[in-house]
């Protein structure tokens, strides 16, 4: 797989963040997997990057910190960390690559109220820097690499090494990466063109609302903001350069009108939040707000997520993903949002992407709801796609079929 992994790194640099001559690159990576970060650094310099910085993180140390530190210390963000973010993101506007490789059970057995408070506090103190990605000021990318615990969670019947190799193969397959770089590039150019055509169709109609219906109980009406924009896999940064925030990706997405969501929405896959698996859950919405919910597993954690702040009970994203797609067809539950959300239509509770409304990126946070978008410290995706999911869109009461039996209708 060495050649494919090398092409995976090139894909992240050339298609993902689309590094240009003289730009900086910031790579955040787990300590267990420095190889991919090195390959990305090499590819970045070959594209003319001026500087590549790599920040390492260790999940086991993260667990130890949550277990032993006081709440007060966990909720602090040291001055040097703020200064580092200021330099890397605000000053240098570095292309930002986050290599995800999380153990889904990492924080099991810990005090999750303590963890939730710490995350909320740190999110509040670093909110100004989140704008650089949420508003697409800089190019950013989330991509994943296997680790033993994650691989064993996905493939419990395999040995550790075999599970890691299997997960690598699946990641490369669903990311459309081959042994040939030319073939990999062609795969992605064709994929992007297909997604772009879907977004162009949706944007040409400027629908008023959409309706989700499924036999599992989902029956939800969602209003859409004026001048909303359906975005495909590619985004455009402040320089006008196109980039791909997620690899793999299958979605076309926009933001709902935050206070015009009504009905029942049933999740179809588990959600891993703060190291806790939430499963078999649903929400009831009235005037955009979650007014009731339940979960057979992880309900207390789900409740804490919904109480993160004023905006955490409102939706911030609506994403369309066909049931017949590479990740979905793998029939694998990844316990990783990057993959599971690209196997299924999904929504996100919390903050909306301002770029999904014309001129939204220039609107101040305190006025974002005036253009119909939600604001929050969180942005948590959850999956709702099903084989029999029907989605209709409406313009002046005229119905347009968007999804029929879980797949695109056009």
C-alpha positions, -999 to 999 in steps of 0.1 A, spaced: 0 0 0 30 23 2 24 39 -32 -13 44 -25 -5 60 9 20 84 -8 -8 93 -33 -32 98 -3 -7 124 11 -4 141 -23 -42 142 -26 -44 159 8 -19 186 -3 -29 191 -39 -66 186 -38 -73 189 -1 -58 222 10 -44 230 -24 -11 244 -13 3 273 -33 38 288 -37 50 306 -6 22 295 17 25 279 52 11 245 62 1 234 96 -4 196 102 -20 182 133 -13 145 137 -14 117 163 20 107 177 14 71 165 13 80 129 41 104 119 46 88 85 16 103 68 25 138 82 60 134 68 46 125 34 23 155 35 52 178 45 73 165 16 44 170 -8 38 205 5 74 216 0 73 201 -35 43 224 -42 64 254 -30 53 257 6 74 283 26 71 265 59 55 233 73 48 229 110 36 196 126 18 196 159 16 162 176 -11 150 200 -14 119 221 -48 104 230 -35 86 261 -22 119 275 -55 135 267 -73 108 287 -48 112 316 -54 150 316 -92 146 317 -89 120 345 -65 138 368 -65 175 362 -89 198 381 -118 213 363 -102 247 367 -70 237 350 -88 219 322 -109 249 314 -78 272 311 -63 280 278 -27 291 284 -16 324 269 11 307 249 -15 285 232 -36 315 222 -4 332 209 5 301 189 -30 300 173 -27 337 166 6 332 148 -2 300 129 -38 308 119 -45 345 121 -11 359 111 3 333 87 -31 320 76 -16 285 74 -33 258 53 -46 235 81 -46 197 79 -60 177 107 -52 140 107 -79 122 127 -72 89 143 -93 86 174 -101 57 197 -140 57 198 -139 45 235 -110 68 246 -129 87 272 -152 59 284 -155 57 322 -145 93 328 -164 122 343 -182 135 311 -197 165 328 -162 176 336 -151 169 301 -181 188 286 -173 219 307 -137 218 297 -145 216 260 -171 243 262 -147 267 280 -118 260 256 -142 264 226 -153 298 239 -118 310 243 -106 299 209 -138 308 190 -122 336 171 -98 312 154 -126 287 145 -138 315 121 -108 309 99 -121 274 90 -159 278 94 -158 309 72 -133 293 47 -108 321 52 -80 295 50 -79 262 33 -85 233 58 -88 195 56 -98 166 79 -84 133 69 -79 100 88 -53 74 95 -59 41 112 -48 32 148 -50 -2 165 -79 6 188 -100 22 162 -93 -6 137 -102 -33 163 -135 -14 170 -143 -15 133 -130 -51 127 -133 -69 161 -128 -103 146 -93 -95 132 -60 -93 150 -46 -58 156 -21 -56 127 -46 -73 103 -73 -49 114 -51 -18 108 -41 -31 73 -78 -37 65 -88 -3 77 -61 13 56 -73 -5 25 -109 6 31 -99 42 37 -79 43 5 -107 26 -14 -134 50 -3 -111 80 -8 -107 70 -45 -69 65 -42 -51 41 -66 -15 32 -71 -14 56 -101 -14 93 -92 -28 102 -126 -57 78 -120 -62 92 -85 -64 127 -100 -89 116 -126 -110 99 -100 -113 131 -80 -118 154 -110 -148 132 -121 -161 130 -86 -160 167 -80 -177 174 -114 -206 150 -104 -211 167 -70 -208 202 -86 -236 194 -110 -259 184 -81 -252 216 -62 -257 237 -94 -292 221 -99 -302 228 -63 -289 264 -64 -307 272 -96 -340 266 -79 -335 285 -46 -360 262 -28 -381 275 1 -382 243 21 -374 205 21 -393 176 35 -377 143 49 -397 112 52 -387 76 62 -404 45 76 -383 47 107 -403 77 119 -384 106 103 -410 132 92 -393 166 92 -399 200 74 -369 223 70 -370 259 58 -341 273 38 -327 308 42 -329 335 16 -299 334 -8 -288 300 6 -260 282 -12 -257 245 -17 -220 236 -15 -204 205 -29 -171 188 -19 -151 219 -28 -150 252 -10 -132 284 -19 -108 303 5 -103 340 9 -77 340 -18 -101 324 -43 -84 290 -43 -106 259 -42 -100 232 -16 -117 201 -2 -124 202 35 -130 165 39 -114 134 23 -133 113 17 -165 133 9 -198 125 -8 -219 154 4 -237 184 -10 -248 206 19 -262 239 30 -276 255 62 -313 254 73 -333 284 84 -325 279 120 -360 286 134 -380 268 107 -375 231 115 -404 211 126 -411 174 131 -393 142 141 -358 132 130 -345 97 137 -307 89 136 -297 58 117 -261 54 129 -243 59 162 -227 92 171 -194 92 190 -193 124 211 -165 131 236 -156 95 236 -191 82 243 -212 62 218 -247 76 215 -271 52 197 -307 47 187 -317 84 192 -341 109 178 -351 145 181 -384 164 181 -382 199 166 -406 228 171 -398 262 155 -362 250 149 -355 239 185 -351 204 199 -379 202 224 -377 165 231 -353 137 225 -343 102 235 -315 77 231 -312 40 241 -275 45 247 -256 76 258 -287 97 266 -270 116 294 -241 126 271 -266 136 244 -284 158 269 -251 175 278 -244 182 242 -278 197 237 -272 220 267 -238 232 255 -252 267 247 -282 285 234 -276 274 198 -268 237 204 -305 227 202 -308 242 167 -296 228 134 -266 243 116 -262 220 85 -283 198 62 -262 175 40 -273 152 12 -254 119 7 -267 90 -15 -274 57 1 -256 41 -29 -221 55 -23 -186 39 -17 -187 43 21 -223 32 24 -217 2 1 -188 -9 23 -214 -18 49 -189 -8 76 -198 12 107 -166 33 112 -175 49 146 -158 80 130 -179 110 119 -158 118 89 -166 84 74 -201 77 88 -214 111 77 -202 104 42 -222 72 41 -254 88 50 -275 120 47 -269 139 78 -275 170 98 -254 190 123 -266 205 155 -249 238 163 -230 263 143 -238 269 106 -213 275 80 -217 312 71 -205 306 36 -238 287 29 -256 321 25 -246 348 1 -224 373 19 -227 353 52 -189 351 57 -189 389 63 -217 389 89 -207 393 126 -215 364 149 -239 384 169 -259 391 137 -257 357 121 -293 348 131 -306 379 113 -298 361 80 -313 328 93 -282 309 104 -275 293 137 -245 301 159 -231 279 186 -198 266 201 -205 232 188 -210 216 153 -219 180 157 -229 158 127 -253 129 131 -266 105 104 -302 101 92 -298 84 58 -319 53 51 -326 30 22 -362 43 19 -355 80 27 -376 103 5 -366 140 2 -387 166 -16 -380 203 -21 -406 230 -27 -406 263 -45 -438 283 -44 -456 251 -34 -444 232 -64 -428 198 -54 -394 186 -67 -381 151 -60 -346 153 -46 -341 118 -31 -361 87 -39 -354 56 -19 -322 70 -4 -306 82 -37 -305 112 -60 -337 116 -80 -319 137 -107 
